[in-house]
Amino acid sequence: MKIIISGGGSGGHVYPAIAIANALKEKGVNDILFVGANGKIEMEKVPAAGYDIVGLNISGFHRKEILRNILFPFKLLGSLMKARKIIDKFSPDVVVGVGGFASGPVLKMAQWKKIPTL
Protein backbone atom coordinates (compact mmCIF):
# COMPACT_ATOMS: atom_id res chain seq x y z
CA MET A 1 0.00 0.00 0.00
CA LYS A 2 1.25 3.49 -0.90
CA ILE A 3 0.33 6.41 1.33
CA ILE A 4 0.88 10.16 1.13
CA ILE A 5 0.81 12.09 4.40
CA SER A 6 0.37 15.79 3.81
CA GLY A 7 0.49 18.85 6.03
CA GLY A 8 2.63 20.53 8.60
CA GLY A 9 3.65 24.06 9.40
CA SER A 10 3.94 23.44 13.13
CA GLY A 11 5.01 20.70 15.49
CA GLY A 12 1.35 20.15 16.33
CA HIS A 13 0.85 18.84 12.80
CA VAL A 14 4.27 17.34 12.08
CA TYR A 15 4.84 15.14 15.13
CA PRO A 16 1.42 13.43 14.93
CA ALA A 17 2.04 12.88 11.19
CA ILE A 18 5.35 11.17 11.95
CA ALA A 19 3.61 9.06 14.61
CA ILE A 20 1.01 8.00 12.01
CA ALA A 21 3.80 7.06 9.59
CA ASN A 22 5.61 5.08 12.28
CA ALA A 23 2.42 3.17 13.15
CA LEU A 24 1.79 2.42 9.48
CA LYS A 25 5.37 1.22 9.10
CA GLU A 26 4.88 -1.16 12.05
CA LYS A 27 1.86 -2.58 10.19
CA GLY A 28 3.99 -3.28 7.12
CA VAL A 29 3.36 -0.13 5.06
CA ASN A 30 6.76 0.89 3.72
CA ASP A 31 5.83 3.18 0.83
CA ILE A 32 5.08 6.49 2.57
CA LEU A 33 5.66 9.94 1.10
CA PHE A 34 5.23 13.18 2.99
CA VAL A 35 4.20 16.44 1.32
CA GLY A 36 4.80 19.65 3.27
CA ALA A 37 5.35 23.37 2.86
CA ASN A 38 8.78 24.61 1.82
CA GLY A 39 10.60 26.40 4.60
CA LYS A 40 8.53 24.90 7.41
CA ILE A 41 9.44 22.57 10.27
CA GLU A 42 8.40 19.42 8.39
CA MET A 43 11.18 19.90 5.83
CA GLU A 44 13.69 19.21 8.63
CA LYS A 45 11.86 16.87 11.02
CA VAL A 46 10.40 14.40 8.49
CA PRO A 47 13.74 13.48 6.84
CA ALA A 48 15.29 13.24 10.32
CA ALA A 49 12.61 10.63 11.12
CA GLY A 50 13.64 8.64 8.03
CA TYR A 51 10.92 9.58 5.54
CA ASP A 52 10.98 11.24 2.13
CA ILE A 53 9.27 14.61 1.77
CA VAL A 54 8.36 16.88 -1.13
CA GLY A 55 7.75 20.59 -0.53
CA LEU A 56 5.05 22.82 -1.94
CA ASN A 57 5.49 26.58 -2.32
CA ILE A 58 2.40 27.42 -0.26
CA SER A 59 1.68 29.72 2.65
CA GLY A 60 -1.29 30.75 4.70
CA PHE A 61 -3.59 33.70 4.24
CA HIS A 62 -2.40 36.78 6.16
CA ARG A 63 -5.28 38.51 7.92
CA LYS A 64 -3.34 41.51 9.22
CA GLU A 65 -1.01 42.19 6.28
CA ILE A 66 -3.41 42.12 3.34
CA LEU A 67 -0.75 43.07 0.76
CA ARG A 68 1.16 39.86 1.54
CA ASN A 69 -1.82 37.96 0.09
CA ILE A 70 -1.27 39.20 -3.46
CA LEU A 71 0.72 36.10 -4.38
CA PHE A 72 -1.58 33.68 -2.53
CA PRO A 73 -3.75 32.72 -5.55
CA PHE A 74 -0.64 32.01 -7.63
CA LYS A 75 0.96 29.95 -4.85
CA LEU A 76 -2.27 28.00 -4.44
CA LEU A 77 -2.58 27.29 -8.16
CA GLY A 78 1.08 26.27 -8.37
CA SER A 79 0.68 24.00 -5.35
CA LEU A 80 -2.41 22.36 -6.84
CA MET A 81 -0.50 21.63 -10.06
CA LYS A 82 2.52 20.28 -8.16
CA ALA A 83 0.24 18.17 -5.94
CA ARG A 84 -1.29 16.65 -9.09
CA LYS A 85 2.18 15.77 -10.40
CA ILE A 86 3.19 14.24 -7.06
CA ILE A 87 0.03 12.14 -6.95
CA ASP A 88 0.40 11.06 -10.58
CA LYS A 89 4.02 10.00 -10.02
CA PHE A 90 3.59 8.32 -6.61
CA SER A 91 0.14 6.77 -7.29
CA PRO A 92 -1.00 6.56 -3.66
CA ASP A 93 -3.76 4.24 -2.49
CA VAL A 94 -4.79 6.79 0.15
CA VAL A 95 -3.89 10.37 1.11
CA VAL A 96 -3.88 11.47 4.75
CA GLY A 97 -4.13 15.17 5.63
CA VAL A 98 -2.89 16.30 9.03
CA GLY A 99 -3.66 20.01 8.71
CA GLY A 100 -1.54 22.96 7.75
CA PHE A 101 -0.98 24.80 4.48
CA ALA A 102 0.20 21.86 2.41
CA SER A 103 -2.67 19.53 3.21
CA GLY A 104 -5.30 21.48 1.25
CA PRO A 105 -3.91 21.22 -2.29
CA VAL A 106 -2.90 17.57 -1.85
CA LEU A 107 -6.26 16.49 -0.42
CA LYS A 108 -8.16 18.40 -3.11
CA MET A 109 -6.18 16.77 -5.92
CA ALA A 110 -6.62 13.34 -4.36
CA GLN A 111 -10.38 13.91 -4.17
CA TRP A 112 -10.51 15.04 -7.80
CA LYS A 113 -8.67 11.85 -8.75
CA LYS A 114 -11.06 9.71 -6.66
CA ILE A 115 -8.29 8.61 -4.28
CA PRO A 116 -9.55 7.96 -0.74
CA THR A 117 -8.64 10.70 1.75
CA LEU A 118 -8.51 10.90 5.54
Residue pairs with C-beta under 8 A, 6 or more apart in sequence:
1 29
1 31
1 93
1 94
2 31
2 32
2 33
2 90
2 91
2 92
2 93
3 24
3 29
3 31
3 32
3 33
3 92
3 93
3 94
3 95
3 96
4 32
4 33
4 34
4 35
4 86
4 87
4 90
4 92
4 94
4 95
4 96
4 106
4 110
5 17
5 20
5 21
5 32
5 33
5 34
5 35
5 95
5 96
5 98
6 34
6 35
6 36
6 95
6 96
6 97
6 98
6 102
6 103
6 106
6 107
7 13
7 14
7 17
7 35
7 36
7 42
7 97
7 98
7 99
7 100
7 101
7 102
7 103
8 14
8 17
8 34
8 36
8 37
8 40
8 41
8 42
8 46
8 98
8 100
8 101
8 102
8 103
9 36
9 37
9 40
9 41
9 42
9 60
9 99
9 100
9 101
9 102
10 40
10 41
10 100
11 41
11 45
12 99
13 42
13 98
13 99
13 100
14 36
14 41
14 42
14 45
14 46
14 98
15 45
16 98
17 34
17 42
17 46
17 96
17 98
18 45
18 46
18 49
18 51
20 96
20 98
21 32
21 34
21 49
21 51
22 49
24 32
25 32
32 51
32 52
33 51
33 52
33 53
33 54
33 86
33 90
33 92
34 42
34 46
34 51
34 52
34 53
34 54
35 53
35 54
35 55
35 56
35 83
35 86
35 102
35 106
36 42
36 43
36 46
36 53
36 54
36 55
36 56
36 100
36 102
37 43
37 55
37 56
37 57
37 58
37 59
37 100
37 101
37 102
38 55
38 56
38 57
38 58
39 55
40 100
40 101
40 102
42 53
42 100
42 102
43 53
43 55
46 52
46 53
47 53
54 82
54 86
55 102
56 78
56 79
56 82
56 83
56 101
56 102
56 105
56 106
57 75
57 78
57 79
57 82
58 75
58 76
58 79
58 101
58 102
58 104
58 105
59 72
59 75
59 101
60 101
61 69
61 72
62 68
62 69
76 105
79 102
79 105
80 105
80 108
80 109
82 105
83 105
83 106
83 108
83 109
84 109
84 113
86 106
87 95
87 106
87 109
87 110
87 113
87 115
92 110
92 115
93 115
93 116
94 115
94 116
94 117
94 118
95 106
95 107
95 110
95 115
95 116
95 117
95 118
96 117
96 118
97 103
97 104
97 106
97 107
97 117
97 118
107 117
110 116
110 117
111 117
